[in-house]
Amino acid sequence: MEKEKEIRRAVDTGKVCFGIRESELSLLQGRGKLVIKSGNIPEADGERIAHVAKISGIPVLCLKKSSRQLGSICGKPFPVSVMVVLEEGKSKVLGAVKKQ
């Protein structure tokens, strides 16, 4: 899919942070252009991240992929339940979100 390629390109050419704590901290500081959540993030964590993102005015992309699949898309050997795109680099991941 196009979104998956753009997510990987953002990881490779831009700046991203992974994990619930790191992502929430970035959002609270107002840093970030996009939040990407996996489909199996724990409900309480997902709601908290979505709430903080809404307050910060940062869009949220909810993938229907598991955290293992999102980690694989990002080229990481670990599950990724949530990530924040700080700088998109050469990717067009922000454009993919606007198409939704």
C-alpha positions, 0 to 999 in steps of 0.5 A: 500500500501507498501509506506503508511505503510513505511510513517507511520513507518517513522512518528512513529519511525523516525523524520519528519517535516510537512508543507510547511514552516517547510519543506522548511526551512529543505531543505534550511538547507540541512536536510532531506532524502526525500520529500513527497508531496500530490497530491493537494498541491498548484501548486506554493508551490509544484514547490517551494518545488521541486526546493529547494529539487532538489538544495539540492539533496533530492528526491521527492515522489509525492503521488496521495493522497490528503493532508487529506489522507496523514495526515490520513496516518501519523496519524495526525488529520490535512491535510499534504500537504508536509512533509520531512523525516529527519530520516527514523527510522525503515521504508524502505520509502527510498527504496520504492522511489528507486523502482519507 
